[in-house]
Amino acid sequence: MRYAILSDVHGNLPALQAVLDDLAGRAVDALLYLGDAVGYYADSCAVAKRLAECVAPRSCSGLAAPQRPWVAGNHEWGAIGRLAPQLFSPAALFALKHIRADMPAATRELLAGLPERLEIELDAGLAATLVHASPADPVGATGAGYVENGEDAREAAQFFSTQICLVGHTHCPLICREAAEQRPGRPRWEAAEIFDDRPPGNRLVFGSERLLFNPGSVGQPRDGDPRAAYAVLDTTARAFELWRVAYDIAETQARLRAWLSDAPAALLDARGGLAERRRVARHSAARPENGYHIRLSTSAVRWGPGAAALAFRQACLKRCARPPSHTSSRAAAIFAAATRQNKWRLRRNFVPPNHPQTAWCAAFRGEAVSNTVHT
């Protein structure tokens, strides 16, 4: 069977429709949804209704009645009042308050009935666990439920027993697979961020190893590519296919303005809004030929001023020019430790004065990020 895997539409109906149109040519048998249908953009209720039509109920492990393979995300819980307001960023909270006021009873009932996690039999001998954030924090209700690297995946593996775990929440495509044991009882997990390491032909073939897979975000990608992201799981070929679909960003912005005349700039063209993602992505091809990867935890980022914030994140998530040898190991160690803690501070000594990316990072020197919020 072929399963479409979608996550994090966030009320972006034009993006969802573009993905559904693209799926019409992919010969999929069923759709799995990993949460956060609502939030941020103008059409949360319409998106929830459309997904309810597309996600067909099926049998799930431990449940007597068929259940839609759609799990709750933190924004669904926020929309129905199950999460404290302080767990959301100001822009997210602003949108959720208006969504809650506009939400009809049928949509509220739909969201309230979504499970925190599901286990489903995909095919003979192949099962998957579905959660929004992580197996340890399925909905993302604690702020710690982000799977962003191999170490996160190794810890998450203790909380699911199926061969595959499907997650969303970070808005960045990611594949983590269990590799050979480093020492007895501690399997090593290898991570490939699709931002840099797209498999040949958009396809990853797997065997009997355990996997954790994130298809990225349909409605608000955060990996530098503004196109809607989704995946297809082919259980016969034992393969994941990764797809991106262009859609009309300007239409999403116009619909948001029509819905909320005082919509926060963060959702439009500043501090990580859709238009800013588009501008940064357009220029992201220019990067050093030789370099190394610095991988950051993005869950604790409080977006700084304008394009500089995304430029900094772009530089860190993609290949940065190699700094002098006496600073490279220190910078890598700082960032690695901060990623494991899922929060970090931007200090002057993270980037030496003669680092090629110093100009990109100038706006961030000395700015502290200390509290994790859902973004």
C-alpha positions in Angstrom: 0.0 0.0 0.0 0.9 3.6 -0.5 0.3 6.1 2.3 0.4 9.9 2.0 1.9 11.4 5.2 1.0 15.0 6.0 1.6 17.2 9.0 1.4 20.8 10.2 -1.0 22.5 7.7 -1.8 25.2 10.2 -4.9 26.6 8.5 -3.1 27.1 5.2 -5.8 26.0 2.8 -4.0 27.0 -0.4 -1.0 24.8 0.6 -3.2 21.9 1.6 -5.1 22.0 -1.7 -1.9 22.1 -3.7 -0.7 19.0 -1.9 -4.0 17.2 -2.4 -3.9 18.1 -6.1 -0.3 16.7 -6.3 -1.3 13.6 -4.5 -4.0 12.9 -7.2 -1.1 11.7 -9.4 0.8 9.7 -6.8 -1.6 6.7 -6.6 -1.9 6.7 -2.8 -4.3 4.4 -1.0 -4.7 6.3 2.3 -3.7 9.4 4.1 -2.1 9.7 7.6 -2.1 13.0 9.4 0.3 13.9 12.2 -1.5 16.9 13.8 -1.6 20.7 13.8 -4.3 21.2 11.2 -5.1 24.5 12.9 -3.3 27.6 13.9 -1.6 30.6 12.4 -3.5 31.1 9.1 -7.0 32.0 8.0 -8.7 28.7 7.2 -8.2 26.4 10.2 -11.8 25.2 10.3 -11.9 24.6 6.5 -8.7 22.7 6.7 -10.0 20.5 9.6 -13.1 19.8 7.5 -11.1 19.0 4.4 -8.8 16.6 6.3 -11.8 14.9 7.9 -13.1 14.1 4.4 -9.7 12.8 3.2 -8.5 10.9 6.3 -10.6 7.7 6.2 -11.2 5.7 9.5 -9.4 2.4 9.8 -8.6 -0.2 12.4 -6.0 0.8 15.0 -4.2 -1.3 17.6 -6.0 -1.3 20.9 -9.2 0.4 19.6 -12.4 -1.5 19.1 -13.9 1.1 16.6 -12.2 2.3 13.5 -10.3 5.6 14.0 -9.1 8.3 11.6 -5.3 8.0 11.5 -5.0 11.7 12.6 -3.3 12.5 15.9 -3.7 15.7 18.0 -1.0 18.4 17.9 -0.3 21.2 20.4 -2.2 23.7 18.2 -5.3 21.5 18.2 -5.1 21.3 22.0 -4.5 25.1 22.1 -7.5 25.7 20.0 -9.8 23.9 22.4 -8.2 25.2 25.6 -6.2 22.1 26.7 -2.9 23.9 26.8 -1.9 26.9 28.8 -1.5 30.1 26.8 2.0 30.8 27.9 3.1 27.7 26.0 2.6 29.5 22.7 4.5 32.3 21.0 2.6 35.6 20.8 1.8 35.2 17.1 0.5 31.6 17.6 -1.6 32.7 20.6 -3.1 35.6 18.7 -4.2 33.3 15.9 -5.5 30.6 18.3 -7.7 33.1 20.2 -9.4 34.1 17.0 -9.7 30.5 15.8 -11.3 29.6 19.1 -13.9 32.4 18.8 -14.7 31.4 15.2 -14.8 27.7 15.7 -18.1 25.9 15.1 -19.2 23.2 17.5 -18.6 20.4 14.9 -15.0 21.4 14.5 -14.4 21.6 18.2 -15.9 18.1 18.7 -13.6 16.8 15.9 -10.5 18.2 17.5 -11.5 17.2 21.0 -11.8 13.6 19.8 -8.4 13.3 18.3 -6.1 10.7 20.0 -2.7 11.6 21.4 -1.0 8.6 19.6 -2.0 5.7 17.4 -0.5 2.4 16.4 -1.6 1.1 13.0 -0.7 -2.0 10.9 0.5 -0.5 7.6 1.0 -3.9 5.9 1.7 -7.4 6.8 4.6 -7.3 9.3 5.0 -3.5 9.2 3.4 -1.3 11.9 3.8 2.4 12.7 3.4 4.7 15.7 1.8 8.0 14.9 2.5 11.1 17.2 2.7 14.8 16.6 5.8 15.7 18.6 7.6 12.7 20.0 6.7 9.3 21.5 7.6 10.6 24.9 5.5 13.8 24.6 3.0 12.9 21.8 1.1 16.2 21.6 4.1 18.4 22.4 2.5 19.7 25.6 5.7 20.0 27.6 7.9 22.0 25.2 10.5 19.1 25.2 8.9 17.0 22.5 11.1 17.8 19.6 13.0 15.1 17.6 15.7 17.0 15.6 18.7 14.7 15.5 20.0 11.2 16.1 20.4 11.7 19.8 16.8 12.8 20.1 15.7 9.8 18.0 17.7 7.4 20.2 15.9 8.7 23.3 12.5 8.6 21.6 13.1 5.0 20.5 12.5 3.9 24.1 8.9 5.0 23.9 7.7 3.2 20.8 7.8 -0.5 19.9 6.8 -0.5 16.2 9.4 -0.5 13.4 8.4 3.0 12.3 7.5 6.1 14.2 6.0 9.1 12.3 6.3 12.6 13.8 5.8 16.2 12.8 6.0 19.4 15.0 9.5 20.7 13.9 8.3 21.7 10.4 11.5 20.3 9.0 11.8 16.9 7.1 14.0 14.4 8.9 14.9 10.7 8.6 16.4 8.9 11.5 17.4 5.2 11.3 18.7 2.8 13.8 22.3 1.7 13.0 24.7 -0.8 14.5 25.1 -0.7 18.3 27.9 1.3 19.7 27.7 -0.7 22.8 25.3 -3.4 24.1 21.9 -1.9 24.8 22.6 1.5 23.2 21.8 1.4 19.5 23.1 4.4 17.5 20.7 6.4 15.5 21.7 8.2 12.3 19.9 11.3 11.2 19.6 12.9 7.7 18.1 16.4 7.6 16.4 16.6 4.2 17.4 20.2 4.1 20.9 19.0 3.1 20.7 15.3 2.5 17.8 14.7 0.1 17.9 11.0 -1.0 18.5 10.3 -4.7 15.3 10.5 -6.5 13.5 11.8 -3.4 13.4 8.1 -2.2 14.8 6.3 0.8 14.6 2.5 0.8 14.7 0.8 4.1 14.9 -2.8 5.4 14.2 -4.2 8.9 15.9 -1.4 10.8 13.7 0.9 13.0 13.0 4.4 11.6 11.7 7.7 12.8 10.4 9.9 10.0 9.2 13.5 9.8 7.6 14.6 6.5 8.0 18.3 7.2 5.2 20.9 7.1 2.5 21.5 4.5 1.5 24.9 5.7 4.6 26.5 7.3 7.9 24.9 6.3 10.9 26.0 8.4 13.8 24.4 6.5 14.5 27.2 4.1 12.3 25.8 1.3 9.0 27.6 1.2 7.2 24.9 -0.8 4.7 22.6 1.0 6.3 19.4 2.2 4.8 15.9 2.4 5.8 12.3 2.0 4.6 9.0 0.6 5.3 5.6 2.3 5.3 2.7 0.0 5.0 -0.5 2.1 5.5 -2.8 -0.8 8.7 -1.2 -2.0 9.7 -0.4 1.6 10.4 3.2 0.7 9.7 6.7 1.7 9.3 9.3 -1.0 9.7 13.0 -0.2 7.9 15.7 -2.2 7.7 19.5 -2.3 4.8 21.4 -3.9 4.8 25.1 -4.8 1.6 27.0 -3.9 0.4 30.6 -4.0 2.0 32.2 -0.8 0.5 35.6 -1.7 -3.0 34.0 -1.6 -2.4 32.7 1.9 -1.2 36.1 3.1 -4.2 37.8 1.5 -6.6 35.4 3.2 -4.9 36.1 6.5 -5.3 39.8 6.0 -8.9 39.4 5.1 -9.5 37.3 8.2 -7.4 39.4 10.7 -6.9 43.0 9.7 -4.4 43.3 12.5 -2.6 40.1 11.8 0.9 40.0 13.4 3.8 40.7 11.0 5.3 37.4 12.2 2.7 35.6 10.1 3.1 37.7 7.0 6.5 39.3 6.1 8.6 39.6 9.2 10.2 37.4 12.0 9.9 34.2 10.0 6.6 34.8 8.2 5.9 33.2 4.9 7.1 36.0 2.7 10.4 36.2 4.6 10.9 32.5 4.3 10.4 32.9 0.5 13.0 35.7 0.3 15.7 33.8 2.3 15.0 30.6 0.4 15.5 32.4 -2.9 19.0 33.4 -2.0 19.9 30.2 -0.2 21.7 28.6 -3.1 24.8 30.7 -2.6 26.8 28.8 0.0 30.5 27.8 0.3 31.7 24.8 -1.7 33.6 23.4 1.3 32.2 23.5 4.8 30.7 21.5 7.7 27.3 21.2 9.2 26.3 22.9 12.4 22.9 21.6 13.6 20.8 23.6 15.9 17.8 23.0 18.0 15.2 25.3 16.5 12.4 24.7 19.0 13.7 27.4 21.4 14.4 30.1 18.8 12.7 33.4 19.5 12.9 35.0 16.1 15.1 38.1 16.0 14.7 41.2 13.8 13.7 40.6 10.2 15.7 38.6 7.6 18.8 38.5 9.8 17.1 35.9 12.0 16.4 33.6 9.2 19.8 34.3 7.6 21.5 33.2 10.8 19.4 30.0 11.0 20.0 29.4 7.3 23.7 29.7 7.8 23.8 27.3 10.7 21.4 24.7 9.3 23.1 24.7 6.0 26.8 24.5 5.2 28.8 27.4 6.8 32.4 28.2 5.7 34.9 26.5 8.0 36.1 28.9 10.8 39.7 28.8 11.9 40.8 25.4 13.4 41.3 26.8 16.9 37.6 27.9 17.1 35.8 25.2 15.0 35.8 22.5 17.7 34.7 25.0 20.4 31.8 26.2 18.3 30.7 22.7 17.3 30.8 21.6 20.9 28.8 24.6 22.1 26.1 24.0 19.5 26.0 20.3 20.0 25.5 20.6 23.8 22.9 23.3 23.3 21.0 21.1 20.9 20.8 18.2 23.4 19.4 20.6 26.0 16.8 21.9 23.5 17.6 25.5 24.4 20.6 27.7 23.8 22.0 31.2 24.0 23.5 33.2 21.3 26.8 34.7 22.7 29.5 36.8 21.2 32.0 33.9 21.4 29.9 31.5 19.3 31.2 33.2 16.1 34.8 34.6 16.1 35.3 38.1 14.7 37.1 36.7 11.5 34.4 34.1 10.8 33.1 34.5 7.2 29.5 34.5 8.6 30.1 37.2 11.1 28.1 39.8 9.1 25.1 37.5 9.1 25.2 37.0 12.8 25.8 40.6 13.9 22.1 41.2 14.8 22.2 38.3 17.2 25.3 39.1 19.3 24.4 39.1 22.9 20.7 38.4 22.4 19.6 35.7 24.8 17.0 32.9 24.2 16.2 31.3 27.5 12.6 30.0 27.5 11.2 27.4 25.2 7.9 28.3 23.6 5.9 26.5 20.9 6.3 28.2 17.6 
